[in-house]
Amino acid sequence: MSYLARFRRQTTTTQPSPSVTLLGATFHGGAVTTPTCRNQLLPSSPLSPRQGSLRRPCTNSLETEQQEVKRLKTYAAEVCRSKGLPENSLEEFAAINDIKLMMIKLMAELSCFHGKVQAAEAAKVLESLDFERSLGDRLRACLLSPNLTAYVTDLSAKIFDFSKKNPSVFKIPVEALQDSDAMDRLDVLMKKILTAQRGNMKQKLIASIEKRSDLSTLARSLAGNCTELTMAHWARIAFMQSFLIDFRTLCSHQKTANAQPEEASTGPSLQPQTDEGSDNNVPIDTTASASHGLGEDREDDNDNEERTWSFSQYWEYLDKVLDELKEEAQQKHAFPQARADYIKHETSRYSLAAVH
C-alpha cells in the first residue's frame, strides 16, 4: 500500500469530511454539491439577483426626509397658533434640513431681537424725566462755558453733534445712536431745554442786577451743581451781566426814540432832549455801556442803533457782540488758539471793567 493511500484511509476514518463553501458550491471531501435552492446564494455575490434593489434605500431616504419636513412644518404651525403668531411664521425655519444652518439663522434672529429690545429700552430712557433733568444740567454747563462763542447761532446743532460723538458725557444710551427716530426726538428735546435754560439764566441775571447781588451769589445760582466754577466762569458770568445792563439801556433808548413824534425825532435841535429823556427812564445802575468797550468808533454805535431790538432778543444781541470780538481776533491773530485766548481775555476785561 502506498503512503498516499494509507494517509487517505487514515484521514477518512479518524476525521469528518471537511466541507468548504465557495460561490454557492459545497465540497465534501472530494465531492462537490451545488445548492438546489435560490436562497442559498450568498447575498454579497455579484451574481445575486438582489443587486438591482441596492438603489431603493436612497429613494426611501428622500421620502423619509420629505415626511420629516412635513411633520416639522405641521408642528411649527401648531406652535405659531399657540403663541398667537401667523401660521407660516416658522415654515421657512422648519424646512432647514441642516442643523448648523438652523443654528446660524436662530442666532441671527436672537441678535436682531436683542437689538430691538435694547433700542426700545434706550428710547424709554430718553423719554424719562430723570434723563431730561440730567440733560438739563449738562446743557446749562455748556451755556456757562467760558469758551462759548455763540449762545443761539448753531449752538444746538454743535452740541447735538458733540453728544453723538461723546454719548457718555450726556449719558445717552449707545443703542439710541442707531435709532434715527430716537435721535430726532433727542434733537428736539435739546432745543427745548436750551431755550428754557437761557430763559432761566436771563431771569437770574435780571434779579441779580435789581437786587445788586454780588457776583459769587449770582455764579452759584447759575451753576448749581452742574459744574465746578473757575475764574474763567466768573469772568464770563460778569460779561453776561454787564452786557445785559448795556442791552437794557439800548432797548430803553430805542423805545423812547420810537415813542416820540416823527417830526421831533428828525429835528436836530430836539435830539439832545431825546437822549436826556431816555436816560431818565433807565435806573442809574443800568446806564453802563459795556458795548462801548468793544471800540470807540462811532460807526459801530450807529450800526447797533440801526436795528430795533426787543428785550427778548438779549441772547441774539450777545451773539452779535461775540461776533464782533471774533472779527477783531481774526484781524489781530492768525492762529485759532491765539484768537480764542484773545476773545477770552477781552470778555474778561470788559466784564471786570463793568463790575468795577
C-alpha positions in Angstrom: 0.0 0.0 0.0 1.4 3.3 -0.9 1.9 6.1 1.6 -0.7 8.3 -0.1 -3.3 5.6 0.0 -2.6 4.9 3.7 -2.8 8.6 4.5 -6.1 9.0 2.8 -7.6 6.0 4.6 -6.4 7.3 8.0 -7.9 10.7 7.5 -11.2 9.2 6.3 -11.6 7.0 9.4 -10.3 9.5 12.0 -11.8 12.9 10.9 -15.1 14.1 9.4 -15.0 15.1 5.9 -14.3 18.9 5.6 -16.8 21.0 3.8 -15.9 24.2 2.0 -18.4 26.6 0.6 -17.3 28.5 -2.4 -19.5 30.5 -4.7 -22.6 28.5 -3.8 -20.9 25.1 -4.2 -20.1 22.8 -1.3 -17.2 20.5 -1.3 -17.5 17.4 0.9 -14.2 15.7 0.8 -13.7 15.2 -2.9 -17.4 15.6 -3.9 -19.0 18.9 -5.0 -22.6 19.7 -4.4 -24.4 22.7 -5.7 -27.4 24.3 -4.0 -30.7 23.5 -5.3 -32.5 26.4 -3.6 -32.1 30.0 -4.9 -32.0 31.4 -1.3 -28.7 29.6 -0.6 -26.8 32.0 -2.8 -24.5 34.5 -0.9 -26.0 38.0 -0.6 -22.7 39.5 -1.4 -22.3 37.5 -4.6 -22.1 39.7 -7.7 -24.4 37.2 -9.3 -27.1 37.8 -6.8 -30.4 38.8 -8.3 -30.8 41.5 -5.5 -28.1 43.8 -6.8 -30.7 45.9 -8.6 -32.5 46.6 -5.3 -29.5 48.4 -3.8 -30.8 51.8 -5.1 -34.1 51.6 -3.1 -32.7 52.9 0.2 -31.8 56.3 -1.5 -35.4 56.7 -2.6 -36.7 55.7 0.8 -34.4 58.2 2.5 -35.7 61.1 0.3 -39.3 60.1 1.1 -38.5 59.9 4.8 -36.8 63.4 4.7 -39.9 64.9 3.0 -42.2 63.3 5.5 -39.9 64.7 8.3 -40.1 68.2 6.9 -43.8 68.0 6.5 -44.1 66.8 10.1 -41.9 69.8 11.3 -43.9 72.3 9.4 -47.1 70.9 10.9 -45.7 71.2 14.3 -44.3 74.7 13.6 -47.8 75.8 12.6 -49.2 74.4 15.8 -46.6 76.3 17.9 -47.4 79.5 16.0 -51.1 79.2 16.7 -50.4 78.6 20.4 -48.2 81.7 20.5 -50.6 83.9 18.6 -48.3 84.1 15.5 -49.1 83.7 11.9 -49.1 80.0 11.0 -46.4 80.4 8.3 -44.0 82.3 10.6 -41.8 79.3 11.2 -42.4 77.5 7.9 -39.0 78.6 6.4 -37.1 77.7 9.5 -38.7 74.3 9.8 -37.7 73.5 6.2 -34.0 73.9 7.0 -32.5 70.3 7.0 -29.0 71.3 8.2 -28.7 71.7 12.0 -25.7 74.1 11.6 -27.6 76.4 9.2 -30.6 76.3 11.6 -28.4 77.4 14.5 -26.9 80.3 12.5 -30.4 81.5 11.5 -31.5 81.2 15.1 -28.6 83.2 16.4 -29.2 85.9 13.8 -32.9 86.1 14.8 -31.9 86.3 18.5 -29.4 89.1 17.8 -31.9 91.1 15.9 -34.5 90.7 18.7 -31.9 91.7 21.3 -31.1 94.8 19.3 -34.7 95.8 19.1 -35.2 95.3 22.8 -32.1 97.5 23.6 -33.4 100.2 21.2 -36.7 100.2 22.9 -35.1 100.5 26.3 -32.9 103.3 25.1 -35.9 105.2 23.7 -37.6 104.7 27.1 -34.5 106.2 28.8 -34.6 109.3 26.5 -38.2 109.9 27.4 -37.7 109.6 31.1 -37.9 112.6 33.4 -34.6 111.7 35.1 -32.8 111.8 31.8 -34.3 115.2 31.0 -33.1 116.6 34.3 -29.7 115.2 33.8 -29.5 116.6 30.3 -30.7 120.0 31.5 -27.7 120.2 34.0 -25.2 119.3 31.2 -26.7 121.8 28.8 -26.6 124.5 31.5 -22.9 123.7 32.0 -22.4 124.2 28.2 -24.1 127.6 28.4 -21.8 128.7 31.2 -18.7 127.6 29.4 -16.1 130.5 29.1 -15.1 129.1 25.7 -18.6 129.6 24.1 -18.6 131.8 21.0 -22.4 131.8 20.5 -25.5 131.3 22.7 -28.1 130.9 19.9 -26.5 130.7 16.5 -25.8 127.0 15.6 -25.4 126.2 19.3 -28.0 123.4 19.3 -26.5 121.7 16.2 -23.0 121.8 17.6 -24.0 120.4 21.0 -26.0 117.7 19.2 -23.1 116.7 17.0 -20.8 116.6 20.1 -23.3 114.5 22.0 -23.3 111.9 19.2 -19.5 111.6 19.3 -19.4 111.6 23.1 -22.7 110.0 24.3 -21.3 109.1 27.7 -20.8 112.8 28.6 -24.6 113.3 28.3 -25.5 109.8 29.5 -27.1 109.0 26.2 -27.5 105.2 25.6 -25.3 104.0 22.8 -28.2 101.9 21.3 -30.1 105.2 20.8 -27.5 106.4 18.3 -28.6 103.7 15.8 -32.3 104.8 16.1 -33.0 107.8 13.8 -36.4 108.4 15.4 -34.9 108.4 18.9 -32.1 110.9 17.8 -34.7 113.2 16.2 -36.6 113.3 19.5 -33.3 114.0 21.3 -32.6 116.9 19.0 -36.0 118.4 19.7 -35.5 117.9 23.4 -32.1 119.6 23.4 -33.5 122.6 21.6 -36.3 122.8 24.1 -34.0 122.5 27.1 -31.6 125.1 25.8 -34.4 127.6 25.3 -35.6 127.0 28.8 -32.1 127.3 30.3 -31.4 130.5 28.5 -34.7 132.0 29.8 -33.9 130.8 33.3 -30.3 132.3 33.2 -31.7 135.6 31.9 -34.2 135.8 34.8 -31.4 135.2 37.3 -29.2 137.8 35.7 -32.0 140.4 35.9 -32.8 139.5 39.5 -29.1 139.9 40.4 -29.0 143.4 38.8 -32.1 144.5 40.5 -31.1 143.2 43.9 -27.5 144.3 43.4 -26.3 140.8 44.4 -22.5 140.1 44.4 -21.0 138.1 41.6 -20.4 135.0 43.7 -24.0 134.7 44.7 -25.1 135.0 41.0 -22.5 132.5 39.9 -23.6 129.9 42.4 -27.2 130.5 41.5 -26.5 129.9 37.8 -24.2 127.0 38.2 -25.9 125.0 40.9 -24.3 121.5 41.0 -23.8 121.2 37.2 -20.2 122.4 37.0 -17.2 123.5 39.1 -16.7 127.2 38.8 -13.3 128.7 37.9 -12.1 132.3 37.4 -12.9 132.0 33.7 -16.5 131.1 34.6 -16.8 134.1 36.9 -15.5 136.4 34.2 -17.9 135.0 31.6 -20.9 135.4 34.0 -19.8 139.0 34.7 -19.6 139.5 30.9 -23.2 138.4 30.5 -24.4 140.5 33.4 -22.6 143.7 32.1 -23.9 143.3 28.6 -27.4 142.7 29.9 -27.2 146.1 31.6 -26.0 147.6 28.3 -28.7 145.9 26.3 -31.5 147.1 28.6 -30.2 150.6 28.2 -30.1 150.3 24.5 -33.7 148.9 24.4 -34.8 151.8 26.6 -33.2 154.4 24.3 -34.8 152.9 21.3 -38.2 152.6 22.9 -38.1 156.3 23.9 -37.0 157.4 20.5 -39.7 155.4 18.7 -42.4 156.8 21.0 -41.8 160.4 20.1 -43.5 162.0 17.0 -41.7 161.7 13.7 -41.2 165.5 13.4 -39.5 165.7 16.7 -37.2 162.7 16.1 -36.0 164.3 12.8 -35.4 167.8 14.3 -31.7 168.3 15.1 -32.5 170.7 18.0 -34.6 168.1 19.8 -32.1 165.3 19.6 -30.3 166.1 22.9 -33.7 166.2 24.7 -34.4 162.7 23.3 -31.1 161.4 24.8 -31.8 163.0 28.2 -35.3 161.7 28.2 -34.1 158.2 27.5 -31.5 158.4 30.3 -34.2 159.4 32.8 -36.1 156.3 32.1 -33.2 154.0 32.9 -32.1 153.3 36.5 -28.7 154.6 37.4 -27.2 151.2 37.8 -28.2 150.2 34.3 -26.6 153.0 32.4 -23.3 151.2 32.0 -22.5 150.8 28.3 -20.2 147.8 28.1 -20.5 147.5 24.4 -18.5 150.8 24.0 -15.6 148.8 25.3 -15.5 147.0 22.0 -14.3 150.2 20.3 -14.7 154.0 20.4 -15.7 154.0 16.7 -19.0 155.8 16.3 -19.8 153.7 13.2 -20.1 150.7 15.5 -22.6 152.6 17.6 -24.6 153.7 14.6 -24.7 150.0 13.4 -26.1 148.9 16.7 -28.7 151.6 16.7 -29.9 150.8 13.1 -31.6 147.7 14.3 -34.5 147.9 16.7 -34.1 145.5 19.5 -36.6 144.0 21.9 -35.6 142.9 25.4 -36.4 139.3 24.5 -33.5 139.3 22.0 -30.8 139.5 24.6 -29.1 136.3 23.6 -29.0 137.3 19.9 -27.5 140.6 20.9 -24.9 138.8 22.9 -24.1 136.7 19.9 -23.6 139.9 17.8 -21.1 141.2 20.4 -19.2 137.9 20.3 -19.2 138.0 16.5 -17.5 141.4 16.7 -14.9 140.1 19.1 -14.3 137.1 16.7 -13.7 139.6 13.8 -11.3 141.5 15.9 -9.5 138.3 16.9 -9.2 137.3 13.2 -7.7 140.6 12.3 -5.1 140.6 15.1 -4.2 136.9 15.3 -3.6 134.2 12.7 -3.8 131.1 14.8 -7.1 129.7 16.2 -5.7 129.2 19.8 -4.5 132.8 19.8 -7.9 134.0 18.7 -9.6 132.0 21.4 -7.3 133.4 24.0 -7.9 136.9 22.7 -11.7 136.5 23.0 -11.4 135.1 26.5 -9.2 137.9 27.5 -11.4 140.6 26.1 -14.6 139.3 27.6 -12.8 139.2 31.0 -11.5 142.7 30.6 -14.9 144.2 29.7 -16.8 142.3 32.4 -14.4 143.3 35.1 -14.4 146.9 34.0 -18.2 147.0 34.1 -18.3 145.4 37.6 -15.9 148.0 39.0 
